[in-house]
């Protein structure tokens, strides 16, 4: 199946406008079965999806191994993205390491787990405030020169950091949470990426499930979501009421809530691509249906009215996680 494609920044990479974020294949939102995950990835390729996003932090290597097995014999059909920079601390919050030595070692480990010779798009997952971004990106640029990486990306970087990084080596993509529920800082970042010719990769474009309409009561909240303030107490009830208005607009357009939410993200510009995550083939197919939803200016205005910028209650991560983003 041929899906619409968009170019990643100034790189030679082109990806399906809707890709697959693979984090949930490592048990973040409930148990995942490896065989089913590998089948899902192959199903996605059959449907025309060619943008797969992983990280060495997802299951601390597990996710890359699953993805690597699923891509055997089909590596040339996909754009493979993974990330480095977070470090495991037993019994405590994740650490972060942007040192040149860690950049090199992390890349070698990811190549081995993925079973590939080159990573198409390599991101710094979290900015290390203790290491100048110029040093980190300089080390990433050496990976490009060595033929181990094709293009570079940053995740959860603030505009000033992006500009400094891009001055060292072209950044093809910046990845940040972006959806109808999270817009203010994301759109500030997008103004910078657009000015620099960098693509914007929207993760959690469905609000970690909240924009799908399937999380309707506090009893539906489980796994990692339960720790996120947006899903807690009065915050959840407030946010659920916002989503209900979006659901009415989706029904009027003859599409699902997930499809209208994804269509809104993609309507923000040709420089934006989305990587919703799922463990289920039917959900993946539903998400791809968003590519057939053309929103008019009136539709976009109605969605902006239903879920205004800044209207969501609660932060997108707990306090500890918020301290590590937008740096």
N, C-alpha and C positions, 0 to 999 in steps of 0.2 A: 504494500500500500504506500502511495506517495503522499507524504505529509508536507505542509508548508515548512520551509527552512529559513533560518536567519543566521547571518554571519556573526561570529564572535569578534568584535572589535576590529582591529586591523590585521588580525591573523588570517590564515588560510582556512580556518575551521568554520564549517557550516553545520548547524545542528537543527533537528526538528524543534519547532517552536514550543512543543510540550515534550519534555524529557521525563526521566524517572529518577527521583531522589531515592537512594537506596538505604537510607538510615534505618527505616522500619524493618528491614530484612535481618536486622541483628537484635531483635527483641526489645526495642525501645518502647513500642506501644503494644506490648503483648508478645507471647511466644511466637517465634517464626520457625518454620520447617525448612531446612536447607534445600531439600529436593524440590519443594514447592516454590521456593524463592528462585532457584535456577530455572525452573519451568516458566515462572513469571517473566524473567528477563528474556528468555528466548521467545515467549509470546509477544513481548513488547517489540522485539526486533521484527518479528513477523508482521506486526501492525505498522511498521515504519518508524518506530522510535529508534533514534540512534545516538541519544545523549544520555549517558549514565553517570551519575554523580555519587561518589563514595568518599571515604575518609579513613585514614589509619586509626582514627579514634572510634569509629563505629564498631563496637564489639572488640576493640583493640586488636585489629587485624582480621577478625572473623569476616567482616563485610567484604573486604578486598578479596579474600580467598573464595568466598561464594561467587562473587562477580567474575573472578578469574576463571573458575570452573565453567560457569555458564557461557562464557565467551569463547571457549575453545572451539576453533574452527570457524569463528564468526568475528574475529577481532577486526578484520578489515571493513566490517559493516558499521562500526560504531565510533563515536568520539568518547573517549574514556577520560573522565575527570576524577581526580582524587585530591585529598588535602593532607597537610601535615601541620604540626605546630603545637597541638595539645599533648600533654604528657600525663601518664597515669600516676596518681598518688593513692596508694592503698588507704582506704578509710577516710579520705579527705577529698576536697574539690580538685578538679583537674589542674595541672600546672600548664605552663606555656613556655616554649623554647623556640626562639627565632634565630639562634646562633648559627653561623655558617656551618659548623661541624654537624649540628643536628639536621640542618637542611639536607646535607649530603647523605648522612646515614639514613634518614627517614625515607628519602627517595629510593635508595638501594633496597630497603626493606619492602617498600610498596611494590617496586618492580618485581621482586621475588614472589610476593604473595599473589599478585595479579597474574604472574606468569607471562609477562610481556617484556619487550625490549624498550618500549617508549611509552610515556604517559602523554596523552594529547594535551590536557589542560591541568596544570599543577597549581593548586592554591595554597597560600598560607591561611590556615583555618582560623586562627586567632592571632592578632597582632601582639607581639611581645614588647611591652613598654620598656623593658630593660635593654633592648637591642635596637639601635637605630634601623629604621626600615630600609635605609640604603644598604646596610650590611646584609640584611636578610635577602633582599631582592638581588643584590649582587651575587650572592651564592646561588640563588635560583637561576639567574642568568647564565651562570657557569654550567648548570645542568642542560640548558638549551644548547650552549656551545658544544657540549659533549654528546649531544644527540639523544639524551635520556628523556627530554621533555620538549614538547613542541611549542607550547604557549603558557603564559603565566597568568595567575589570577590572585585576587585577594578576597577574603571573606570578613565581613563585619569591620571594615576599615572606614574611618571617617574621611571626609573630603581632603583635608590637608595631608593625611597619610597617603591617600591615593595619588595626589599630585606629586609628592616626593618620590613615591615608588615608580611612577610612570616616567619620571625624569631619568631614572637609572636604566630601566628596560621597559619596552612597551608592555602594558598590562592589557590583556585581551578581554578579561571579564572581572567584574566585581560581584560577589554573591552576598546577598543580604535578605533577610526576611522581608517580604513585600506582599501585601494583600489589602483588600478593602479595610481590614482591621488594623493594619500597621502601615502607616503612610508618611507621617511627618518627617522623621529622620530619613526614611527611605527615599523620599522625593528630594530631599536636600542632597543626598548622595547622588541620586540620578542626575541632578543638574550638573554635577561635576563630571560624572562618567560620560554623559552625553557631550559635554563641551570638549572632552579629551578623545572622543571616538572610541570609548570603551563600552562593551556590552554589559547589560545588567541582568544577572541571573537571579530570579526570584525564587527563594526557597520558602517553604511553608505558605504557598499561595492560597491554600485552603484553610488558613488559620489553625493548623494542626487538627483539622477535622471539624472545627466549629462552623465553618462556612459550607459544609456539606449538608447540613440540616439533619444529620443523624444523631447529634448530641443534643438532646432536647431537655433532659432533666439532670440534676446533680448526680443521680444514680448511674448515668451513662458515662461519667468521668472515671477513667481508670489509668493505671500505668503512670508514665511520666507526666501526663497532663495534670494529674492531681496536685503536682508540686508547683504548677504555674499559676500565678495570681489571677490570670484572666479566667481561669476555670474554677475559682473558689468563691463560695458564698454569694454575697450580693453582686460581686463582679460578674459571676457567671449569669445570674438572672438578668442583669442589665444588658450584657452582651448578647444573650439569647434573644432578647426582645429586638435588638437591632437586626439580628440575622433573620428573624421572622418577617421583617419588612422586605428584606432581600428575597426571601422565599416567595413572597407574593409576586414580586417582579419577575422572578424566574418562571413561575406558573403562567403568568400572562404572556411570556415569550415562548412558552412551550418547551422549556428546557429544565434541567435540574438545577438546584442551587449551586452545586459544584461547578457545573458548566458555565453558569453566568458569572460566577466569581472568577474562574480562570479566564473567561472571555474578557472581563474587565482588565485583568492584568495584561493580557496580550494586546489590548487596545491602547495601552499607554505608549506604544511606539515600537518600531521595527527593531530597536536596540534592546528590547526586553524579551527574555525567554523564561519559561517556567519549568520547575522541576518538582511537581507534586509527588509525594511518596505514597505507596500503597503496598499491601501484601497480596491483593486480590486482582485477578485478571478482569473481572467484571467492572471493578472500580477504575482500573486503568483504561478500559474501553470507554467508560463513561467520561473520564477526563479528556480523552482524545476527541470526544464529541463536542467539546468546547470550541474546537477549530472550525466547526460549522456554524457557530453562533456569531453573527455579525451584529454588533451593537451600534445603534444610531446615536447621534449626539443627545437625543432626548432620552434614550436608554441610559447613557452614561450620566446624564444629569440626575435622572431618577435614582440611580444607585448612589450617587454622591449625597443625595438628600436622605436616602434610607440609612446610610452609614457614613455620616460626615467625618472628615479628617479629624482625628483626635477624640472621637466620641467613645472609643472603647475604654472600658474600665479595667484597671490592673495592668501591670507590666508583663511583657512577653516572657521573661525569665524570672526566677527567684532572684533575690538581691545579689547573691554570689555570681550568678550567671550574667546579670546586667553589668557587673563591674568589668567583665571581659569583652564587652561588645562596643562597637562604635568608637574604636581607639585609633 
